[in-house]
Amino acid sequence: MSVDPDYLALLVCPISRTPLRLDAERNELISDAARLAYPIREGVPVLLVEAARPLAEQA
């Protein structure tokens, strides 16, 4: 499933208030500023901090 690009442009990270980018391969919205990945379930972005996955640190 994908997210409508117009809809995606309106979404921001609930922590950093910065735009999110789509990782279509993993079906997640990524917040680079907060280093979190928010899941997309059944086409609906779940922008809850409790549901977010921390991004691995890059070496």
N, C-alpha and C positions, 0 to 999 in steps of 0.2 A: 504494500500500500504506500501511497505517497501523499504528501501534504501539498495542497494548492499553494503555489508560489506567492499569490497575493495574501493569503492567510498567514503564511510563514513570515512575510515581511512585517506583520503586525505583532508577532510574538516576541517577547523578551524574557530573559532569565529572571525568575522571581528574586534571586539574590543580588545579582550584579546590575540588573536592569539594562543589560546589553543585548544586542541582537543574537539570535540563535542560528546555527547553521545545520542543515540537514545532512545526516549520515544515512543515506538510503540503504546502504548495504546492511547496516545493523539496525535500521528502523528506529533511529534515535535523533533527538535534537541536541546539539552540542553547544555548551556554553564554554567558550575558551577562557573567558575571564574568571569564571567560578570553578573551572576544571571539573564540570559535571556533565553527564549525559542523561537526558530525560527520555524515557521510553515513549513510543507511540504505540498505543494499543487499540486495535480495531479501527485504525485511522484517526484516533483522537490523541493528541499530545497530552501526556500526564505531567504537568508542570508543578509537581509536588516535590519538595526537597527530600521527603522521606522515600520517594520512589526513584530518585536519581541515583545513578551509579557514578562513583568517583572515577575520573580518568587517570590512567596510569601515568606516573611521572616519566618524562622522557629523559634519557641519559645523555 
